[in-house]
Amino acid sequence: MEARAQARYVRVTPMKARRVINLIRGMQAVDAQAVLRFAPQAASEPVGKVLASAIANAANNHGMDARELVVTEAFVDEGPTMKRIRPRAQGRAYRIGKRSSHITVIVGDGVKAVKPLPTKKAAAKAVAPEAQAPAKKAAPAKKAAPAKKAAPAKKAAPAKKAAPAKKAAPAKKAAPAKKAAPAKKAPAKSTTTKKTAAKKSAAPKKGG
C-alpha cells in the first residue's frame, strides 16, 4: 500500500529542492529522515516536513508500520514565480524572480493492496443482476395519433377581369389634293410679219 503527502507553493527554488529530493528517493523512510535532519541544504527542512506527513498518513489512515516504509516516489514541480524588482546603479532596475515549488513524497510498505472480497449480496448482484431487478412494466401502447383533419379546400381565386379593349385610334384625315397648276398659255405669235410678207409679194414690180 502507499500513502502520500504534498506541500504546495513552498518558497524554495525547484532546482534546489530537487537536489535534496534525489538524496532520499528509494531510501527507508527512517533513514531518509535522518539524512534530512543533518543535510546542510536549506530545502531539507520543507522536504523533511513533507516526508513526516507522508509517514503519519500511512500509519494513521492505512495502519502501516512506519519502520517498514520506503520512499517509493519523490518529485518537485515548479510553482508560480513572483516578479520583483531590484534597484541597480544609475537609477536602473533589474527584475528578479521569486520561485516556488510543489513537493510531493509517496511512501509504501511494498505490499500490494488487496481488494476486499465481495459479500454474498454483492456477488448475487454481480451474477444475476437481471434476476434481482424487478421486471419492468410493459410500457402502455401509445395511442394512435388522431387522423389529421383534411385541410379545407382553398377557394378558387376569382378570375381576373379582362382588360377593356383599347379604343381604335381615329383615322387620320387624308391630306387635301393639291390643285393642278393652270397651264401656261403660249404667247401668240404676232402675224405682222406674215402680213408684211404677203403685202410685199402682192405688190407689183416696178419697171416692167
Disulfide bonds with the S-S distance in Angstrom:
none
